Amino acid sequence: MAKTMFEKVWELHEVAPESADTPAVLFIDLHLTHEVTSPQAFTLLREKGLPVRRRDLTFATMDHSTPTTTDQVFGGVPIKLASARGQVEQFARNCADFEVELLGLQDQKRGIVHIIGPEMGLTQPGKTIVCGDSHTSTHGAFGALAFGIGSTEVGHVFATQCLLQRKAKTMAVNVEGALAPGVSAKDVVLAIINHIGVSGGTGHVLEYRGSTIRAMSMEERMTVCNMSIEAGARAGMMAPDETTFAYLQGRERAPQGAAWDAAVAAWRALATDEGARFDREVHIDATQIRPMVTYGTHPGMSMAIGDTVPVHAGDSVYAASLAYMGLQPGQAITDVPVNVVFVGSCTNGRLSDLEEVASVLRGRKVAAGVHMLIVPGSQQVKREAEARGLHEVFAAAGAEWRESGCSMCLGMNGDTVAKGQYCVSTSNRNFEGRQGVGSRTLLASPLTAAASAVTGRVTDPRSLLA
Amino acid sequence: MDPIRILRSRTVVMATTNIDTDQIIPARFLTTTTKEGLGAQLFADWRYDASGAPKPDFILNTPAAQGCQVLVAGRNIGCGSSREHAPWALVDFGFRAVISTEIADIFRNNSLKNGLLPVIVDGATHEWLLANPGAEVTLDLETRELGLPDGRKVTFPVEAFARFCLLNGTDEMGYLLGQGEAIAAYEALHGKQPAGATA
């Protein structure tokens, strides 16, 4: 019988199938963990006297509450935010006590968990990958079944390398056509979320398909899969292909030699079979997508930059959202003055994102009064960017260049946006207060973020592209 | 985890749609390393003013909300971040059930593991609950029925194993540890290679 990729990966990992009374016991190939959602799980292990069952399949980094200023990371200056310092220190102790491999604060490979997994070659097609973080969906770009879990489940995976799961429904997201110049993967996923809705993917694993996806680089594919959760879907997958294999080959933790050839042969068989049925299908015409920006307080409230803020008379929740954002129905989003621009996060903190930003900033200046913060997704991204001289482009434009981490995406480490300020952000969530109490987030692509930094207004990047 | 069999409570209504977990508990409180005491920070940015004083008009600060165990929320509560701190904060505040037409996947899973019953109801029932804050309702997990004040009963779905765990106040860890032999057999079959690479 023809199967979807999700069904194939699922069946490969069934320790015990589901029944009416019990969920399936699903084996987990890679458990990524970080400082924020693991402490209570380590406590559970201690209380029950249990070890981490598969240390070889468990990998730790610190990213959420870590500082991004060089003095606090490498300069011997203690982490200024006391609660963050305590959490980072306890995480290092927990990993040492339970013998979990950790990229510590000063490790040259440290970075955001969803950046370093692919970068090191830990993320591979056909794997089940979990992490106590909803953006684990990122890793689905490789044809892995990857999803976020809570801290109790982090404890389950620590102790048993398994999770109890009910099989999700499947949704094919067919994206067809070539993207117009200046339109990027971020615009594509914002358009998809706008189409499906912020809860449209609930209960489903998405599979992104079609010519637009096939033409994307791995970095672009990761941007799309990253935001699957913003459509309510725990996971989003893409079939592995030559682009996937070329990205992975030679990476530190990817299979090597004969094992590589065997792995690629197995990975090729993962794609959804011809004729396999999805529970739901949607179609997106990528040729119609323009640079997008969010105007409201969830990622589904998005629009093309050239359009005006939609009018929904009589909807009090909508009105409250616009009031929080300080926007009026019917106004042009290009009127909005920009106070802060944030480039980074697991959505858009990779080298190609930084190159796009540099392509706009080269020979230009960040507008007066705009604070632009550029935070690489990992220390490796930072080194690669600096080897290409991007940091000099950023500095010449007047942007700030930091050490890696989640930073201003959620402001846990103190990198925050002030109350009432507008931040054009390449991150993934524009919820109220997400970037700091009272912060107003406008999600956009790296190109749009850079263009908006230069003009000081929300700007369609095509107006600045030669 | 305390078992749940029957809950009888007045409701608190928060009709806002898409209440995300960043609202339920903002990220700056996630540097905690325990589960305890998060009820004080529940809905912090809606509940307190800039000086930290409770806003008198916010529902959870009103006398009517005190002692309520059932939160009726607008469509799609719990979207966004996977932080289990969200159900920890709700339970610490005193809630034992959340009712909506849609509840986000990860939040629903996390809730079930912490004695917070996620209850999905049809649109008409939801409309009635939103329009009647403070209604005295009954949630019977044994029969999977929501009882309304006029005697109507509405059935709600609960995954069978999660229901078993909630009724008995047990957690899933014991069951998973009991699968040790099956897990070892799986591992022996797949060796150290992740399963996807040996297909």
HADDOCK unambig.tbl for C-alpha pairs under 7 A between the chains (distance, minus, plus):
assign (segid A and resid 12 and name CA) (segid B and resid 195 and name CA) 6.39 0.50 0.50
assign (segid A and resid 12 and name CA) (segid B and resid 196 and name CA) 6.85 0.50 0.50
assign (segid A and resid 13 and name CA) (segid B and resid 195 and name CA) 6.75 0.50 0.50
assign (segid A and resid 15 and name CA) (segid B and resid 182 and name CA) 6.31 0.50 0.50
assign (segid A and resid 15 and name CA) (segid B and resid 183 and name CA) 6.12 0.50 0.50
assign (segid A and resid 15 and name CA) (segid B and resid 186 and name CA) 6.07 0.50 0.50
assign (segid A and resid 21 and name CA) (segid B and resid 160 and name CA) 5.40 0.50 0.50
assign (segid A and resid 21 and name CA) (segid B and resid 161 and name CA) 5.74 0.50 0.50
assign (segid A and resid 22 and name CA) (segid B and resid 160 and name CA) 6.81 0.50 0.50
assign (segid A and resid 22 and name CA) (segid B and resid 161 and name CA) 5.27 0.50 0.50
assign (segid A and resid 29 and name CA) (segid B and resid 194 and name CA) 5.36 0.50 0.50
assign (segid A and resid 36 and name CA) (segid B and resid 30 and name CA) 6.50 0.50 0.50
assign (segid A and resid 36 and name CA) (segid B and resid 31 and name CA) 6.39 0.50 0.50
assign (segid A and resid 37 and name CA) (segid B and resid 83 and name CA) 6.93 0.50 0.50
assign (segid A and resid 39 and name CA) (segid B and resid 33 and name CA) 5.25 0.50 0.50
assign (segid A and resid 40 and name CA) (segid B and resid 33 and name CA) 6.24 0.50 0.50
assign (segid A and resid 40 and name CA) (segid B and resid 34 and name CA) 5.69 0.50 0.50
assign (segid A and resid 40 and name CA) (segid B and resid 35 and name CA) 6.88 0.50 0.50
assign (segid A and resid 83 and name CA) (segid B and resid 31 and name CA) 5.67 0.50 0.50
assign (segid A and resid 84 and name CA) (segid B and resid 31 and name CA) 5.65 0.50 0.50
assign (segid A and resid 87 and name CA) (segid B and resid 31 and name CA) 5.95 0.50 0.50
assign (segid A and resid 87 and name CA) (segid B and resid 33 and name CA) 6.62 0.50 0.50
assign (segid A and resid 125 and name CA) (segid B and resid 196 and name CA) 6.84 0.50 0.50
assign (segid A and resid 126 and name CA) (segid B and resid 196 and name CA) 4.23 0.50 0.50
assign (segid A and resid 126 and name CA) (segid B and resid 197 and name CA) 6.94 0.50 0.50
assign (segid A and resid 127 and name CA) (segid B and resid 194 and name CA) 6.68 0.50 0.50
assign (segid A and resid 127 and name CA) (segid B and resid 195 and name CA) 6.85 0.50 0.50
assign (segid A and resid 127 and name CA) (segid B and resid 196 and name CA) 5.15 0.50 0.50
assign (segid A and resid 132 and name CA) (segid B and resid 82 and name CA) 6.74 0.50 0.50
assign (segid A and resid 133 and name CA) (segid B and resid 81 and name CA) 6.90 0.50 0.50
assign (segid A and resid 133 and name CA) (segid B and resid 82 and name CA) 5.56 0.50 0.50
assign (segid A and resid 134 and name CA) (segid B and resid 81 and name CA) 5.49 0.50 0.50
assign (segid A and resid 134 and name CA) (segid B and resid 82 and name CA) 5.03 0.50 0.50
assign (segid A and resid 148 and name CA) (segid B and resid 82 and name CA) 6.38 0.50 0.50
assign (segid A and resid 149 and name CA) (segid B and resid 82 and name CA) 6.21 0.50 0.50
assign (segid A and resid 149 and name CA) (segid B and resid 106 and name CA) 6.55 0.50 0.50
assign (segid A and resid 150 and name CA) (segid B and resid 82 and name CA) 5.74 0.50 0.50
assign (segid A and resid 150 and name CA) (segid B and resid 83 and name CA) 6.12 0.50 0.50
assign (segid A and resid 150 and name CA) (segid B and resid 84 and name CA) 5.23 0.50 0.50
assign (segid A and resid 150 and name CA) (segid B and resid 110 and name CA) 5.88 0.50 0.50
assign (segid A and resid 151 and name CA) (segid B and resid 84 and name CA) 6.03 0.50 0.50
assign (segid A and resid 156 and name CA) (segid B and resid 173 and name CA) 6.09 0.50 0.50
assign (segid A and resid 160 and name CA) (segid B and resid 176 and name CA) 6.79 0.50 0.50
assign (segid A and resid 160 and name CA) (segid B and resid 177 and name CA) 6.48 0.50 0.50
assign (segid A and resid 199 and name CA) (segid B and resid 76 and name CA) 6.43 0.50 0.50
assign (segid A and resid 202 and name CA) (segid B and resid 104 and name CA) 6.34 0.50 0.50
assign (segid A and resid 202 and name CA) (segid B and resid 105 and name CA) 6.25 0.50 0.50
assign (segid A and resid 203 and name CA) (segid B and resid 105 and name CA) 6.39 0.50 0.50
assign (segid A and resid 229 and name CA) (segid B and resid 80 and name CA) 6.91 0.50 0.50
assign (segid A and resid 230 and name CA) (segid B and resid 80 and name CA) 6.49 0.50 0.50
assign (segid A and resid 232 and name CA) (segid B and resid 79 and name CA) 6.83 0.50 0.50
assign (segid A and resid 232 and name CA) (segid B and resid 104 and name CA) 6.57 0.50 0.50
assign (segid A and resid 263 and name CA) (segid B and resid 197 and name CA) 4.94 0.50 0.50
assign (segid A and resid 263 and name CA) (segid B and resid 198 and name CA) 6.98 0.50 0.50
assign (segid A and resid 266 and name CA) (segid B and resid 197 and name CA) 6.08 0.50 0.50
assign (segid A and resid 266 and name CA) (segid B and resid 198 and name CA) 6.73 0.50 0.50
assign (segid A and resid 266 and name CA) (segid B and resid 199 and name CA) 5.52 0.50 0.50
assign (segid A and resid 317 and name CA) (segid B and resid 16 and name CA) 6.04 0.50 0.50
assign (segid A and resid 410 and name CA) (segid B and resid 27 and name CA) 6.46 0.50 0.50
assign (segid A and resid 412 and name CA) (segid B and resid 27 and name CA) 5.86 0.50 0.50
assign (segid A and resid 412 and name CA) (segid B and resid 28 and name CA) 5.03 0.50 0.50
assign (segid A and resid 434 and name CA) (segid B and resid 22 and name CA) 6.62 0.50 0.50
